[in-house]
Amino acid sequence: MDSGARFGDLTLNEFEERLASAEPVPGGGSASAIAGSMAGSLLAMVSRLSTDRPKYAAYAATHGRALLVAEEARRRLLQLADDDARAYAAFVAARKMPRDTAHEQAAREAATRVAAREASEVPLAVARECAQIIDEVEAMAGRSNLNASSDLEVAARLAAAAARGAAANVMINLPMVGDEAFHGAAVVELTRLLEDVDRAVAEVAQQVASGNLRQPEAE
């Protein structure tokens, strides 16, 4: 990734051209983060389409909270897309370090562990942000503008795909981190997170299919 460049400053076509190129970055990690950011944008849209509508006045607190979470998450995910590209570039650079001597091999292995940890932590953060988006989508389903209910389901499914894509990147990098405690904790967290994501997406789909409103959230 070019120094100082930000994916969020590119047009959609420019980002996709980079993604389609033979360059290793951006790759699946950045694409997952961008997909998650789009999910956040959809959640923000539905929140705005529901605000100040008399029919949905009872859900104003849910709309306001969802909008705040969505705006923060989508901005954070755009930053994580950049971070993922930099983390993977650092990993590639570490693997290209010389290894002709024992000293060089040790330095290469140490650099690889550091880079692999960063390349694990960034997509793990992406998965967390996506899970937070899905939580808010689930709370909004049946408590927001019914004319935009399918947009909520799209947001949930985009965020779920992004979370699983990010999780795949975590899992492929973990073995090279060389930290069993970190490895184990990450796997446990991801397993729980993805189970929660799948449950929430199913609940969103069911609520959207019903076409009904439900009770406001308990205060």
TORKOLZA-961369 format. One record per atom (N, C-alpha, C): residue number from 1; residue in one letter; atom name; x, y, z. Coordinates in steps of 0.05 Angstrom, whole numbers, plus 5000, padded with zeros to 4 digits. Atoms other than C-alpha are relative to their C-alpha. Example, Ala and Ser with C-alpha at 12.3 -4.5 7.8 and 13.67 -1.06 7.14 Angstrom:
REC   n res atom   xx   yy   zz
REC   1   A    N 5018 4976 5000
REC   1   A   CA 5246 4910 5156
REC   1   A    C 5018 5024 5000
REC   2   S    N 4984 4976 4999
REC   2   S   CA 5273 4979 5143
REC   2   S    C 4985 5022 5014
REM end
This chain:
REC   n res atom   xx   yy   zz
REC   1   M    N 5017 4976 5000
REC   1   M   CA 5000 5000 5000
REC   1   M    C 5018 5025 5000
REC   2   D    N 4984 4975 5001
REC   2   D   CA 5027 5069 4982
REC   2   D    C 5000 5014 5026
REC   3   S    N 4998 4985 4975
REC   3   S   CA 5052 5110 5040
REC   3   S    C 4981 5024 4999
REC   4   G    N 5019 4978 4998
REC   4   G   CA 4998 5158 5062
REC   4   G    C 4974 4996 4985
REC   5   A    N 5025 5005 5015
REC   5   A   CA 4945 5127 5017
REC   5   A    C 4979 4989 5019
REC   6   R    N 5022 5010 4984
REC   6   R   CA 4877 5112 5046
REC   6   R    C 4979 4988 4981
REC   7   F    N 5020 5012 5018
REC   7   F   CA 4827 5064 5015
REC   7   F    C 4974 5016 5000
REC   8   G    N 5025 4984 4998
REC   8   G   CA 4770 5109 5039
REC   8   G    C 5001 5024 4982
REC   9   D    N 4998 4977 5018
REC   9   D   CA 4796 5164 4994
REC   9   D    C 4998 4992 4970
REC  10   L    N 5001 5009 5028
REC  10   L   CA 4793 5121 4931
REC  10   L    C 4970 4998 4991
REC  11   T    N 5026 5006 5010
REC  11   T   CA 4733 5114 4886
REC  11   T    C 4996 4970 5002
REC  12   L    N 5005 5029 4999
REC  12   L   CA 4699 5046 4887
REC  12   L    C 5015 4986 4978
REC  13   N    N 4987 5013 5022
REC  13   N   CA 4727 5031 4819
REC  13   N    C 5030 4998 5005
REC  14   E    N 4971 5001 4995
REC  14   E   CA 4798 5050 4840
REC  14   E    C 5007 4979 5021
REC  15   F    N 4995 5021 4981
REC  15   F   CA 4794 5005 4901
REC  15   F    C 4998 4973 4988
REC  16   E    N 5003 5027 5012
REC  16   E   CA 4768 4947 4860
REC  16   E    C 5022 4994 4980
REC  17   E    N 4977 5005 5019
REC  17   E   CA 4823 4957 4808
REC  17   E    C 5024 4991 5016
REC  18   R    N 4978 5009 4983
REC  18   R   CA 4874 4951 4864
REC  18   R    C 4995 4972 5010
REC  19   L    N 5007 5026 4989
REC  19   L   CA 4838 4891 4893
REC  19   L    C 5004 4978 4979
REC  20   A    N 4998 5019 5022
REC  20   A   CA 4838 4857 4825
REC  20   A    C 5028 4997 4988
REC  21   S    N 4973 5001 5011
REC  21   S   CA 4911 4870 4811
REC  21   S    C 5016 4976 5011
REC  22   A    N 4982 5022 4991
REC  22   A   CA 4969 4821 4821
REC  22   A    C 5015 5007 5026
REC  23   E    N 4988 4992 4975
REC  23   E   CA 4992 4860 4882
REC  23   E    C 4987 4986 5023
REC  24   P    N 5011 5015 4977
REC  24   P   CA 4984 4824 4949
REC  24   P    C 4982 5017 5018
REC  25   V    N 5017 4982 4984
REC  25   V   CA 4951 4885 4981
REC  25   V    C 4987 5021 4981
REC  26   P    N 5018 5011 4980
REC  26   P   CA 4895 4901 4986
REC  26   P    C 4992 4971 4994
REC  27   G    N 5009 5027 5004
REC  27   G   CA 4871 4830 4996
REC  27   G    C 4974 4994 5015
REC  28   G    N 5025 5008 4987
REC  28   G   CA 4817 4791 5032
REC  28   G    C 4994 5014 5026
REC  29   G    N 5004 4987 4975
REC  29   G   CA 4828 4825 5098
REC  29   G    C 4989 5028 4997
REC  30   S    N 5010 4973 5005
REC  30   S   CA 4818 4895 5071
REC  30   S    C 4972 4999 4988
REC  31   A    N 5027 5003 5012
REC  31   A   CA 4759 4871 5029
REC  31   A    C 4979 4994 5021
REC  32   S    N 5018 5007 4979
REC  32   S   CA 4727 4842 5091
REC  32   S    C 4993 5026 5016
REC  33   A    N 5004 4976 4985
REC  33   A   CA 4736 4908 5128
REC  33   A    C 4982 5019 4985
REC  34   I    N 5016 4983 5017
REC  34   I   CA 4706 4947 5070
REC  34   I    C 4971 4990 4999
REC  35   A    N 5027 5011 4999
REC  35   A   CA 4646 4900 5068
REC  35   A    C 4987 5006 5026
REC  36   G    N 5012 4994 4974
REC  36   G   CA 4636 4910 5142
REC  36   G    C 4993 5030 5002
REC  37   S    N 5006 4972 5000
REC  37   S   CA 4639 4985 5132
REC  37   S    C 4975 5006 4984
REC  38   M    N 5025 4997 5016
REC  38   M   CA 4585 4980 5079
REC  38   M    C 4976 4991 5017
REC  39   A    N 5022 5009 4982
REC  39   A   CA 4542 4942 5129
REC  39   A    C 4994 5022 5020
REC  40   G    N 5004 4978 4982
REC  40   G   CA 4552 4999 5178
REC  40   G    C 4986 5023 4987
REC  41   S    N 5013 4978 5015
REC  41   S   CA 4531 5049 5125
REC  41   S    C 4971 4994 4996
REC  42   L    N 5028 5007 5003
REC  42   L   CA 4467 5011 5112
REC  42   L    C 4985 5003 5026
REC  43   L    N 5013 4997 4974
REC  43   L   CA 4451 5009 5186
REC  43   L    C 4995 5029 5005
REC  44   A    N 5003 4971 4996
REC  44   A   CA 4463 5084 5189
REC  44   A    C 4977 5011 4983
REC  45   M    N 5022 4991 5018
REC  45   M   CA 4416 5094 5129
REC  45   M    C 4973 4993 5012
REC  46   V    N 5026 5008 4990
REC  46   V   CA 4360 5054 5160
REC  46   V    C 4993 5016 5026
REC  47   S    N 5005 4984 4976
REC  47   S   CA 4369 5092 5226
REC  47   S    C 4989 5027 4992
REC  48   R    N 5009 4973 5009
REC  48   R   CA 4361 5158 5189
REC  48   R    C 4973 4999 4987
REC  49   L    N 5026 5003 5012
REC  49   L   CA 4302 5133 5150
REC  49   L    C 4977 4995 5020
REC  50   S    N 5019 5006 4979
REC  50   S   CA 4268 5116 5215
REC  50   S    C 4996 5023 5020
REC  51   T    N 5001 4978 4981
REC  51   T   CA 4283 5178 5255
REC  51   T    C 4979 5021 4993
REC  52   D    N 5021 4979 5004
REC  52   D   CA 4228 5230 5264
REC  52   D    C 4976 4990 4984
REC  53   R    N 5025 5011 5013
REC  53   R   CA 4175 5183 5234
REC  53   R    C 4981 4993 5023
REC  54   P    N 5019 5005 4978
REC  54   P   CA 4114 5184 5279
REC  54   P    C 4994 4970 5005
REC  55   K    N 5006 5029 4998
REC  55   K   CA 4100 5110 5265
REC  55   K    C 5021 4986 5017
REC  56   Y    N 4979 5014 4987
REC  56   Y   CA 4167 5092 5295
REC  56   Y    C 5011 5016 5024
REC  57   A    N 4991 4982 4978
REC  57   A   CA 4172 5145 5351
REC  57   A    C 5007 4984 5025
REC  58   A    N 4994 5016 4976
REC  58   A   CA 4171 5091 5405
REC  58   A    C 5027 4988 5000
REC  59   Y    N 4974 5013 5003
REC  59   Y   CA 4237 5065 5379
REC  59   Y    C 5023 5020 4997
REC  60   A    N 4980 4979 5005
REC  60   A   CA 4275 5131 5378
REC  60   A    C 5026 4995 5014
REC  61   A    N 4975 5006 4986
REC  61   A   CA 4326 5109 5430
REC  61   A    C 5016 4979 4985
REC  62   T    N 4986 5020 5015
REC  62   T   CA 4343 5048 5389
REC  62   T    C 5012 5011 4975
REC  63   H    N 4990 4987 5024
REC  63   H   CA 4350 5090 5326
REC  63   H    C 5025 5016 5005
REC  64   G    N 4978 4983 4994
REC  64   G   CA 4396 5139 5359
REC  64   G    C 5025 4985 5007
REC  65   R    N 4977 5016 4992
REC  65   R   CA 4441 5087 5390
REC  65   R    C 5012 4986 4975
REC  66   A    N 4990 5014 5024
REC  66   A   CA 4445 5047 5325
REC  66   A    C 5015 5018 4981
REC  67   L    N 4987 4981 5018
REC  67   L   CA 4464 5109 5286
REC  67   L    C 5028 5006 5010
REC  68   L    N 4974 4995 4989
REC  68   L   CA 4521 5125 5333
REC  68   L    C 5019 4977 4996
REC  69   V    N 4983 5024 5003
REC  69   V   CA 4547 5054 5332
REC  69   V    C 5008 4996 4970
REC  70   A    N 4995 5004 5029
REC  70   A   CA 4540 5050 5256
REC  70   A    C 5021 5019 4989
REC  71   E    N 4982 4980 5010
REC  71   E   CA 4577 5114 5242
REC  71   E    C 5029 4995 5010
REC  72   E    N 4974 5006 4989
REC  72   E   CA 4634 5097 5289
REC  72   E    C 5012 4975 4988
REC  73   A    N 4990 5025 5010
REC  73   A   CA 4640 5026 5264
REC  73   A    C 5008 5002 4971
REC  74   R    N 4993 4999 5028
REC  74   R   CA 4640 5043 5190
REC  74   R    C 5026 5016 4996
REC  75   R    N 4975 4985 5002
REC  75   R   CA 4695 5095 5200
REC  75   R    C 5024 4983 5010
REC  76   R    N 4979 5017 4989
REC  76   R   CA 4735 5047 5243
REC  76   R    C 5007 4978 4981
REC  77   L    N 4995 5021 5019
REC  77   L   CA 4728 4992 5191
REC  77   L    C 5016 5010 4976
REC  78   L    N 4985 4989 5022
REC  78   L   CA 4754 5037 5136
REC  78   L    C 5030 5003 5009
REC  79   Q    N 4973 4998 4990
REC  79   Q   CA 4815 5050 5180
REC  79   Q    C 5013 4972 5002
REC  80   L    N 4989 5027 4997
REC  80   L   CA 4823 4976 5193
REC  80   L    C 5007 4988 4973
REC  81   A    N 4993 5009 5027
REC  81   A   CA 4823 4963 5118
REC  81   A    C 5028 5009 4993
REC  82   D    N 4973 4990 5005
REC  82   D   CA 4884 5007 5113
REC  82   D    C 5020 4985 5018
REC  83   D    N 4982 5014 4981
REC  83   D   CA 4915 4975 5175
REC  83   D    C 5006 4971 4991
REC  84   D    N 4996 5028 5009
REC  84   D   CA 4905 4905 5147
REC  84   D    C 5020 4999 4977
REC  85   A    N 4981 5000 5022
REC  85   A   CA 4941 4923 5083
REC  85   A    C 5029 5005 5010
REC  86   R    N 4973 4994 4989
REC  86   R   CA 5000 4952 5122
REC  86   R    C 5010 4976 5016
REC  87   A    N 4992 5023 4984
REC  87   A   CA 5001 4892 5169
REC  87   A    C 5010 4977 4981
REC  88   Y    N 4992 5022 5018
REC  88   Y   CA 5004 4842 5111
REC  88   Y    C 5025 5007 4985
REC  89   A    N 4976 4992 5013
REC  89   A   CA 5056 4883 5075
REC  89   A    C 5025 4996 5018
REC  90   A    N 4978 5005 4981
REC  90   A   CA 5099 4880 5138
REC  90   A    C 5007 4971 5002
REC  91   F    N 4996 5029 4998
REC  91   F   CA 5089 4805 5141
REC  91   F    C 5016 4990 4975
REC  92   V    N 4986 5008 5025
REC  92   V   CA 5111 4797 5068
REC  92   V    C 5029 5009 5001
REC  93   A    N 4973 4990 4997
REC  93   A   CA 5172 4840 5082
REC  93   A    C 5017 4983 5019
REC  94   A    N 4986 5017 4981
REC  94   A   CA 5190 4797 5142
REC  94   A    C 5008 4974 4988
REC  95   R    N 4994 5026 5013
REC  95   R   CA 5186 4733 5101
REC  95   R    C 5022 5002 4978
REC  96   K    N 4980 4996 5021
REC  96   K   CA 5233 4764 5049
REC  96   K    C 5028 5007 5012
REC  97   M    N 4974 4994 4987
REC  97   M   CA 5288 4778 5100
REC  97   M    C 5020 4978 4995
REC  98   P    N 4980 5021 5005
REC  98   P   CA 5354 4742 5089
REC  98   P    C 5001 4979 5022
REC  99   R    N 4998 5022 4980
REC  99   R   CA 5365 4675 5124
REC  99   R    C 5024 4982 4995
REC 100   D    N 4976 5016 5006
REC 100   D   CA 5434 4654 5104
REC 100   D    C 5016 4992 5024
REC 101   T    N 4985 5006 4976
REC 101   T   CA 5463 4655 5174
REC 101   T    C 4980 4995 5023
REC 102   A    N 5017 5005 4977
REC 102   A   CA 5437 4634 5242
REC 102   A    C 4989 5026 5011
REC 103   H    N 5009 4974 4991
REC 103   H   CA 5433 4707 5262
REC 103   H    C 4977 5011 4983
REC 104   E    N 5021 4990 5018
REC 104   E   CA 5393 4725 5200
REC 104   E    C 4975 4984 5003
REC 105   Q    N 5023 5017 4997
REC 105   Q   CA 5347 4666 5210
REC 105   Q    C 4984 5008 5025
REC 106   A    N 5013 4992 4975
REC 106   A   CA 5333 4687 5282
REC 106   A    C 4986 5027 4997
REC 107   A    N 5012 4973 5004
REC 107   A   CA 5320 4759 5261
REC 107   A    C 4975 4997 4982
REC 108   R    N 5023 5004 5018
REC 108   R   CA 5273 4735 5205
REC 108   R    C 4977 4988 5015
REC 109   E    N 5022 5013 4985
REC 109   E   CA 5234 4690 5252
REC 109   E    C 4987 5019 5020
REC 110   A    N 5011 4981 4981
REC 110   A   CA 5227 4745 5304
REC 110   A    C 4982 5021 4986
REC 111   A    N 5016 4980 5015
REC 111   A   CA 5203 4795 5252
REC 111   A    C 4974 4987 4990
REC 112   T    N 5024 5014 5009
REC 112   T   CA 5154 4743 5225
REC 112   T    C 4980 4997 5022
REC 113   R    N 5019 5003 4977
REC 113   R   CA 5124 4731 5294
REC 113   R    C 4986 5027 5006
REC 114   V    N 5012 4973 4995
REC 114   V   CA 5114 4806 5305
REC 114   V    C 4980 5007 4979
REC 115   A    N 5017 4993 5023
REC 115   A   CA 5084 4816 5236
REC 115   A    C 4975 4982 5000
REC 116   A    N 5023 5018 5000
REC 116   A   CA 5039 4754 5242
REC 116   A    C 4981 5007 5023
REC 117   R    N 5018 4992 4979
REC 117   R   CA 5012 4779 5308
REC 117   R    C 4983 5024 4992
REC 118   E    N 5015 4977 5010
REC 118   E   CA 4993 4846 5278
REC 118   E    C 4980 4992 4978
REC 119   A    N 5018 5009 5021
REC 119   A   CA 4964 4810 5218
REC 119   A    C 4978 4982 5011
REC 120   S    N 5022 5015 4987
REC 120   S   CA 4921 4770 5267
REC 120   S    C 4982 5020 5016
REC 121   E    N 5015 4982 4983
REC 121   E   CA 4901 4827 5313
REC 121   E    C 4982 5019 4984
REC 122   V    N 5016 4981 5016
REC 122   V   CA 4876 4873 5257
REC 122   V    C 4974 4986 4991
REC 123   P    N 5026 5013 5008
REC 123   P   CA 4825 4823 5227
REC 123   P    C 4983 4992 5024
REC 124   L    N 5016 5006 4976
REC 124   L   CA 4805 4803 5297
REC 124   L    C 4984 5025 5008
REC 125   A    N 5014 4975 4995
REC 125   A   CA 4787 4876 5308
REC 125   A    C 4978 5005 4980
REC 126   V    N 5021 4998 5020
REC 126   V   CA 4748 4875 5243
REC 126   V    C 4976 4982 5007
REC 127   A    N 5022 5019 4993
REC 127   A   CA 4708 4814 5266
REC 127   A    C 4984 5012 5024
REC 128   R    N 5014 4988 4977
REC 128   R   CA 4692 4850 5332
REC 128   R    C 4982 5023 4991
REC 129   E    N 5016 4978 5010
REC 129   E   CA 4668 4912 5296
REC 129   E    C 4975 4990 4985
REC 130   C    N 5023 5011 5015
REC 130   C   CA 4624 4870 5250
REC 130   C    C 4979 4988 5018
REC 131   A    N 5019 5012 4980
REC 131   A   CA 4594 4833 5309
REC 131   A    C 4984 5022 5014
REC 132   Q    N 5014 4978 4987
REC 132   Q   CA 4576 4900 5341
REC 132   Q    C 4979 5011 4981
REC 133   I    N 5020 4991 5019
REC 133   I   CA 4542 4922 5277
REC 133   I    C 4976 4982 4999
REC 134   I    N 5022 5020 5001
REC 134   I   CA 4502 4858 5274
REC 134   I    C 4982 5001 5025
REC 135   D    N 5016 4997 4976
REC 135   D   CA 4480 4867 5346
REC 135   D    C 4980 5023 4997
REC 136   E    N 5018 4977 5004
REC 136   E   CA 4452 4935 5328
REC 136   E    C 4979 4995 4979
REC 137   V    N 5019 5007 5021
REC 137   V   CA 4420 4909 5265
REC 137   V    C 4977 4982 5012
REC 138   E    N 5020 5017 4987
REC 138   E   CA 4385 4855 5306
REC 138   E    C 4981 5016 5017
REC 139   A    N 5018 4984 4983
REC 139   A   CA 4359 4907 5355
REC 139   A    C 4982 5018 4983
REC 140   M    N 5016 4983 5017
REC 140   M   CA 4334 4950 5297
REC 140   M    C 4978 4985 4984
REC 141   A    N 5020 5015 5015
REC 141   A   CA 4297 4894 5261
REC 141   A    C 4973 4999 5014
REC 142   G    N 5026 4999 4987
REC 142   G   CA 4223 4903 5274
REC 142   G    C 4996 5025 5017
REC 143   R    N 5002 4975 4985
REC 143   R   CA 4237 4970 5307
REC 143   R    C 5009 5024 4984
REC 144   S    N 4992 4978 5018
REC 144   S   CA 4252 5013 5247
REC 144   S    C 4983 5000 4975
REC 145   N    N 5016 4997 5025
REC 145   N   CA 4224 5034 5179
REC 145   N    C 4997 4974 4985
REC 146   L    N 5005 5027 5012
REC 146   L   CA 4192 4971 5151
REC 146   L    C 5006 5001 4970
REC 147   N    N 4994 4998 5029
REC 147   N   CA 4203 4998 5080
REC 147   N    C 5029 4995 4994
REC 148   A    N 4971 5004 5004
REC 148   A   CA 4278 4990 5091
REC 148   A    C 5009 4975 5015
REC 149   S    N 4993 5024 4984
REC 149   S   CA 4275 4923 5128
REC 149   S    C 5020 4982 4985
REC 150   S    N 4981 5017 5015
REC 150   S   CA 4310 4886 5071
REC 150   S    C 5028 5011 5001
REC 151   D    N 4974 4988 4998
REC 151   D   CA 4367 4936 5077
REC 151   D    C 5014 4991 5026
REC 152   L    N 4989 5010 4975
REC 152   L   CA 4376 4914 5149
REC 152   L    C 5010 4971 4997
REC 153   E    N 4991 5028 5004
REC 153   E   CA 4380 4841 5127
REC 153   E    C 5026 5000 4984
REC 154   V    N 4975 4998 5016
REC 154   V   CA 4432 4860 5075
REC 154   V    C 5023 5008 5018
REC 155   A    N 4979 4991 4981
REC 155   A   CA 4471 4896 5129
REC 155   A    C 5010 4977 5017
REC 156   A    N 4993 5023 4983
REC 156   A   CA 4469 4835 5173
REC 156   A    C 5016 4979 4985
REC 157   R    N 4986 5020 5016
REC 157   R   CA 4491 4788 5118
REC 157   R    C 5028 5010 4991
REC 158   L    N 4974 4989 5007
REC 158   L   CA 4547 4834 5095
REC 158   L    C 5019 5000 5023
REC 159   A    N 4983 5000 4976
REC 159   A   CA 4573 4842 5165
REC 159   A    C 5008 4972 5008
REC 160   A    N 4994 5028 4994
REC 160   A   CA 4569 4767 5176
REC 160   A    C 5022 4989 4982
REC 161   A    N 4980 5008 5019
REC 161   A   CA 4608 4754 5113
REC 161   A    C 5027 5012 5006
REC 162   A    N 4975 4986 4993
REC 162   A   CA 4659 4806 5133
REC 162   A    C 5013 4988 5025
REC 163   A    N 4990 5013 4976
REC 163   A   CA 4666 4775 5202
REC 163   A    C 5013 4974 4995
REC 164   R    N 4988 5027 5006
REC 164   R   CA 4678 4706 5174
REC 164   R    C 5025 5003 4982
REC 165   G    N 4976 4996 5015
REC 165   G   CA 4727 4733 5123
REC 165   G    C 5023 5009 5017
REC 166   A    N 4980 4991 4982
REC 166   A   CA 4765 4769 5177
REC 166   A    C 5010 4977 5017
REC 167   A    N 4992 5023 4984
REC 167   A   CA 4764 4706 5220
REC 167   A    C 5018 4981 4985
REC 168   A    N 4983 5017 5016
REC 168   A   CA 4794 4666 5164
REC 168   A    C 5029 5011 4999
REC 169   N    N 4973 4988 5000
REC 169   N   CA 4853 4715 5162
REC 169   N    C 5013 4997 5027
REC 170   V    N 4989 5004 4973
REC 170   V   CA 4862 4710 5237
REC 170   V    C 5011 4971 5002
REC 171   M    N 4992 5028 4997
REC 171   M   CA 4864 4634 5234
REC 171   M    C 5024 4992 4984
REC 172   I    N 4978 5008 5016
REC 172   I   CA 4914 4630 5178
REC 172   I    C 5027 5012 5010
REC 173   N    N 4976 4987 4989
REC 173   N   CA 4963 4677 5214
REC 173   N    C 5007 4991 5027
REC 174   L    N 4994 5007 4972
REC 174   L   CA 4957 4651 5285
REC 174   L    C 5023 4980 5003
REC 175   P    N 4978 5019 4996
REC 175   P   CA 5004 4591 5276
REC 175   P    C 5028 5012 4999
REC 176   M    N 4974 4988 5003
REC 176   M   CA 5061 4638 5258
REC 176   M    C 5006 5021 5022
REC 177   V    N 4996 4981 4979
REC 177   V   CA 5052 4683 5319
REC 177   V    C 5019 4989 5022
REC 178   G    N 4982 5012 4980
REC 178   G   CA 5087 4634 5365
REC 178   G    C 4993 5006 5029
REC 179   D    N 5010 4994 4973
REC 179   D   CA 5044 4651 5426
REC 179   D    C 4976 4983 5005
REC 180   E    N 5022 5018 4996
REC 180   E   CA 5001 4594 5450
REC 180   E    C 4977 5012 5015
REC 181   A    N 5021 4987 4984
REC 181   A   CA 4962 4636 5500
REC 181   A    C 4983 5018 4982
REC 182   F    N 5014 4982 5019
REC 182   F   CA 4945 4688 5447
REC 182   F    C 4984 4984 4980
REC 183   H    N 5013 5018 5019
REC 183   H   CA 4928 4633 5397
REC 183   H    C 4974 4989 5012
REC 184   G    N 5023 5013 4987
REC 184   G   CA 4881 4598 5445
REC 184   G    C 4978 5020 5006
REC 185   A    N 5020 4980 4993
REC 185   A   CA 4846 4662 5468
REC 185   A    C 4986 5010 4975
REC 186   A    N 5011 4990 5025
REC 186   A   CA 4836 4685 5396
REC 186   A    C 4980 4980 4988
REC 187   V    N 5018 5021 5010
REC 187   V   CA 4805 4618 5375
REC 187   V    C 4974 4999 5016
REC 188   V    N 5024 5001 4983
REC 188   V   CA 4758 4618 5434
REC 188   V    C 4982 5024 4995
REC 189   E    N 5016 4976 5005
REC 189   E   CA 4736 4690 5421
REC 189   E    C 4987 4998 4973
REC 190   L    N 5011 5002 5027
REC 190   L   CA 4726 4678 5347
REC 190   L    C 4977 4980 4999
REC 191   T    N 5021 5020 5000
REC 191   T   CA 4686 4615 5359
REC 191   T    C 4974 5010 5011
REC 192   R    N 5024 4989 4987
REC 192   R   CA 4638 4650 5406
REC 192   R    C 4989 5022 4983
REC 193   L    N 5009 4977 5016
REC 193   L   CA 4635 4712 5362
REC 193   L    C 4984 4991 4976
REC 194   L    N 5013 5009 5025
REC 194   L   CA 4617 4674 5299
REC 194   L    C 4974 4985 5006
REC 195   E    N 5025 5012 4991
REC 195   E   CA 4565 4633 5336
REC 195   E    C 4978 5021 5005
REC 196   D    N 5018 4978 4995
REC 196   D   CA 4533 4697 5360
REC 196   D    C 4991 5014 4975
REC 197   V    N 5006 4987 5026
REC 197   V   CA 4537 4727 5290
REC 197   V    C 4979 4984 4985
REC 198   D    N 5018 5017 5015
REC 198   D   CA 4502 4668 5258
REC 198   D    C 4972 5000 5013
REC 199   R    N 5026 4999 4986
REC 199   R   CA 4447 4669 5311
REC 199   R    C 4986 5026 4994
REC 200   A    N 5013 4974 5005
REC 200   A   CA 4435 4743 5302
REC 200   A    C 4990 5004 4972
REC 201   V    N 5008 4998 5028
REC 201   V   CA 4433 4739 5226
REC 201   V    C 4974 4984 4996
REC 202   A    N 5024 5016 5003
REC 202   A   CA 4381 4684 5230
REC 202   A    C 4976 5014 5013
REC 203   E    N 5022 4986 4987
REC 203   E   CA 4339 4725 5278
REC 203   E    C 4992 5025 4984
REC 204   V    N 5007 4977 5017
REC 204   V   CA 4343 4786 5233
REC 204   V    C 4984 4991 4976
REC 205   A    N 5014 5011 5023
REC 205   A   CA 4322 4745 5173
REC 205   A    C 4971 4993 5007
REC 206   Q    N 5027 5009 4992
REC 206   Q   CA 4263 4716 5211
REC 206   Q    C 4982 5024 5006
REC 207   Q    N 5016 4977 4994
REC 207   Q   CA 4240 4784 5236
REC 207   Q    C 4993 5016 4975
REC 208   V    N 5005 4987 5025
REC 208   V   CA 4247 4816 5168
REC 208   V    C 4978 4986 4984
REC 209   A    N 5019 5016 5015
REC 209   A   CA 4207 4759 5136
REC 209   A    C 4972 5003 5012
REC 210   S    N 5026 4997 4987
REC 210   S   CA 4151 4770 5187
REC 210   S    C 4985 5026 4991
REC 211   G    N 5012 4974 5008
REC 211   G   CA 4140 4842 5164
REC 211   G    C 4987 5015 5022
REC 212   N    N 5014 4988 4978
REC 212   N   CA 4118 4861 5233
REC 212   N    C 5018 5017 5017
REC 213   L    N 4985 4985 4979
REC 213   L   CA 4139 4911 5286
REC 213   L    C 4999 4984 5025
REC 214   R    N 5000 5013 4974
REC 214   R   CA 4157 4887 5355
REC 214   R    C 5002 5021 5022
REC 215   Q    N 4999 4982 4977
REC 215   Q   CA 4160 4916 5425
REC 215   Q    C 5026 5016 5001
REC 216   P    N 4975 4985 4996
REC 216   P   CA 4209 4972 5440
REC 216   P    C 5019 4986 5019
REC 217   E    N 4981 5012 4982
REC 217   E   CA 4272 4952 5476
REC 217   E    C 4994 5009 5029
REC 218   A    N 5004 4993 4971
REC 218   A   CA 4268 4950 5552
REC 218   A    C 5021 5020 5008
REC 219   E    N 4982 4979 4991
REC 219   E   CA 4299 5010 5584
REC 219   E    C 5017 4991 5023
REM end
